[in-house]
């Protein structure tokens, strides 16, 4: 039997999803970073490993404030598996950009591993992306956005 109840694990996961949603909508990524313990570790395969909530918060705020990442505002979960004994969540999460004006959905998924630490917070996250699907999706979104709006020339 695990340390936490299924209800606590579910509430923590639901809070994590809500924090990502609110952060994407508002641009305030401290909401999402606050879902981690002060000594959490975040392993992001593209960007590296971040140690502690403060470092995670600094990285996510910096990354998500750069265009086109500012347009990635939704992170729906396709599926999740909860290992109640360990307090882990393994999820497939979409990284979805806002509609560029053509009505299309531009998203690419990653696999996320979350380790729960109690008190509604996680002590570890690892995100695994496939660059062969993610990069072309971003390129397609930028092309669609260009077709429907005037973009800064610095995005070339």
N, C-alpha and C positions, 0 to 999 in steps of 0.2 A: 504494500500500500504506500502511496506517495505522501509527501509532506503536506500537500494542499488538496482541498476538495475540488471536485470537478467544477462546482459553481464558482469558486474563487478563480480558477484557471480561466474559465469562460469569461468572467467579468473582466479580468485583466486583458484578455485578448480583445474583447469588445471595446475596452477603453483604448487599446493600442490602435485599433481601426479608426475609432472616433478621433483620436488625436491626429492621425495622418490626414484624415478628411478635413478637419478644422485647419490644420497647418497648410494644406494645399489650397484651401479656399481663402485663407487670410494672408498667407505668406509669412506667418509667424511660426517658425520651425522650433521655437523653444517649447511649444505645446507638445510636440512629438518627442523632443529630446528629454522632456521631463518624465517620460514613461520608462526611463532607464535609471538604474541605481547610480550613485555617485562614482562607483568604481567599475562600471560596466565596460565591456569590451565589444567593439563593433568591427567586424571583419567584412569589408566591402571589397570584392575581388578586383574591381577596377581602380579604386582609390587607395587601398591599403587598410591598415588596422588603426583604430582610434581607441584610446584608453581614457576612460572616465567620461561622465556625462558632459562636462564642460568642453572637452575636446570633440565629442560627438556633436554637440550643439554648434560649436564653431564651424565644423566641417559642413554640416547639413545647411546651415544658414548661408554660408559662402557659396556652396554648390548650387543650391536652389534659387539663389538670387541672380544667377547668370542666365541670360537668354541662350538657348530656348528652354532651359530647365524651368524658368518661371511659368511656362505654359503647361507644365506637367503638374496637374492639380488633383488627379483622382488616382486612387490606389485600391481598386476593388480586389477582393480575394476570391479566386476561382474555387479553391478548395483548401481545407486545412485538416491536419491530423494532430490530435492532442495525445501525447504520451503522458498520461496522468501520473505514472510512477516517477518519471523524471521531472515533470513540470515543463516539458518542451512542447512547442508548437512548430510544425513544419507546414508551410503554406506556399501555394502558388499565387503570386500577387502580380496584377497587371499594373504597369506604369503607363497611365493614359494621359495623353495630351488633350487640351481643349480642342474643340472643333475648329479647324482652320478656316472654315467658311464653306466647305464642300459637303458637309453633313456626314463625313466619314469618321470612323473610329480609328485612331492611331494609338496603338499600344503594343507593348512587348512585355512578356512576363519574366519574372525571376522566381527562384525558389528561396524562401527565407526560413532560417532556423532561429527560433527565439527560445531562450532559456529563462524561465520565470524564477524570480528571486524572492517573491513575497511582497506584500504591501502594495500590490498593483503595479509593480515595476519589474523590468527584465534586466538581467545581468549580462546578457550576451545576445547579439544578433549577427548573423552571417547571411549575406545576400550573394546568390550565385546567378549570374546573367550569362546569356549566350550572345556574344558580340555579333555573331553572324545573323541574328534576327533583330537585335536592338538597334544597331547602327543604320541598317537600311530603313527601318521604321522611322527613325528620326529624320533621315534624309527625305523620305517621302512626305513626312509632315511639313518640313521646311518648304519643299516644292509646292505643296498644296497651299500653304500659308502665303507664299509669294504670289501664287496665282489669284489670290483673293484680297490681298492687302499690299501696301507698300512697306517693305521691310528695310531696316537700316543696312547700308552697304557693308557694314562690319561683319555681317553674318555669312559672307561669301567664303 
